[in-house]
Amino acid sequence: MMHFFDKLEVLGRHYSESTSEEEKQAFIFAMDAIYFILGTGQGTEFEAYVQSQEASAPPLVIARFKTREEAEAAMNARKPPIDSARVLIGDDYYSAMFVPATGRTHLVRAETLDFYLQAMADERLTPSGLSFATKQEAEAWMNQQPTPPQQVVIDVAGAPYLAAYHHRIDYRVLYPLPAPTPPSQEP
């Protein structure tokens, strides 16, 4: 469990020692963020977020929709609107951004998934040893897990896949992994 008050104490100490007005503003901003987390009862969610970052889990999303139309309707119905967040449409990442000038939340396809999967491939994660003849068999295995791993490399018909779990929306998915980026030939 995170000890938010310990973090506040450290930030406060550095704030007191700082002579830079810009640094002081940054410390106040960080302390306000912690007070916001505590004041809105989101300490447990924040801890889950930090743990997912440490586990190289898929980038956080707030919702998943089957179609763009469904996503647009749901995001524009939110009161108050979301300033900015990521959502899945199908298995693709989109940035949802509220634009005050239009009074609407706009969805823009993001390369988030491509970058994430390439990073996972480049890390050359150790395969789990799990192997399945078909994607359907792998999906059945994933859906039987009470709490699936946030990400694990499996083999599906000889190809590497990342079995990923979007914990915040309780969504399990298999992503084919790209080939790792070749090492640079520059000296």
N, C-alpha and C positions, 0 to 999 in steps of 0.2 A: 504494500500500500504506500502511495506517495504521501509524503509529509509536507503538505502545502505550506504550513506555517514555517517550517525550516527553510523552504525556498524563499518565502517572503523575508525572513530574517537576513538571509544572504544578500538578497537584492537590496534591502534597506541599508545594509552595511556598505555595499558598494555605492549606493546612491549618496550616502553621507560622505564618503571618501572622494567622490568624483568632483572635479572642478569644471567639467565640461557641461554646459547647459543642454547640449544635444544628448549626451549620455544620460543626464538626469531625466530628461523627457522619456528616453527609452526605458529606463528603470521604472518610472512611474507607469508607463504603458504596460510593462510586464507585470507589475504588481496589480494593476487594475484588472488585467486578464485573469490572474489567479483569484482575485476577489469575485469577479464575475462567475468563474467556474464554481466557486464555493457558494456564492449567493444564489445561484440558480439550480443548485443541486446536481451539477454535472460532473462532480469529482470522479465518480465511478466510470462514466463515459470517457472522460479525459484519460484516465488510467488505461482503459481498454484501447484507446487510440494510441497511446504511447507504446503499449505492449504490441499492438499490431504493426507499428513502425519498426520495432526491434525485431519482429518475426518476419519482416519483408512481406507482410500480407498485401493483398491487392489494395490499391489506393481506395480510400474511403469514399463511399457514395451514400446519399441519403435516401434513395429510392430506386426502384427498377420498374420499368414499364415495357409492355409488349410492343407498342407502336409510338411513333413520334406524336401522333394526334392525341393519344392518351396522356403522354408526358406533358404536352403543351396545355391541355385542359387542366390537369392536376396542378401543375406548377403555377398557372395563372389564377387558380382558385385559392391558393394559399393566402391566408391573412394572418399576420402581415406577410408580405412577400419575402422570399429568400433573396438576400443581396447577391450571393454567389455560392454555388455548390456544384458538386458533380452528381450526375445520375446515370443509370444505365438505361439504354433503350435497346432491348434485346440483350446482347452481350457487349455492346459498344458504349464507350464513355462519351458523355456530353457534358459540357459546362452549361449550367443554368444560371443566367445572369438577369437580374431585374434592372430594367432601364427606366428611370423615372420619367424621361422625356416621352416615352411611349406608353408608360403605365403597364407594361407587360414584361413577362419573363421570357427571355429569348434563349433558345437552345442552339449551341454550336458544337458540332462534333469535335472531340478533342483526341489528340494522339496519345493520350495518357496510357491506354492499354498497350499500344505498340512499344512505347518507351519502357513500360514496366516489364513486359515479356522479354524484350531484348536484354534488359538489365538482369533478369533471372537467368536467361540463357548464357550471358557473359560471365555470370558468377559461377557457372558450371556446377550448379548444385548437385550434390550427391544423389543419384537416383535411389528411390526408396526400395527398389527390388520388387515392387508391385508391378505385375504385368497382366494385361488383359487382351483378349483376342479382338474385342470390338469396343467401340466407344460406349455402346449401350451397357456392356458388362461393367465398364469402369464407372459409368453414371450410377448403376445399381449399387456398386460397392460404396460410392460416395454417399448416396442417399441412405444407406444403412448405418452410417457412422453417427452416433449420438452427438458428438461434437467433433466435426472433422478438423483436420489440421488446416491452418490458414493458408498454407501452400505446401505442396509436396510434388516432386517429380515422379511421374509414373510412366509406364510404357504401354502404349495402345497400338497393337498391330505393328510393332517395331519402331514406332515413332514416339519421341518424347512429348509428353503433355504435362502441363501444370494443373494439378487438381487444386482449385482455389476456393476459399470460403470467404464470402463477404459477410462477416459476422454481424454487422449492424443491421442488415436487412435479411439475415438468415437465408442467403442464396449461395448455392453450390454450383460450380461450373468447371468445365474442362477447357483449357486453352491450349491449342497446339503451340509448342515452343519453336521459335525460329532458330536457325543455326547461330552458334556463337560468332561474334565479330572476330575476324581473323586478327592475330597480333599485328601490331604496326611494324612495318619494315624499316621505319626511320631509325637512325642511330641515336 
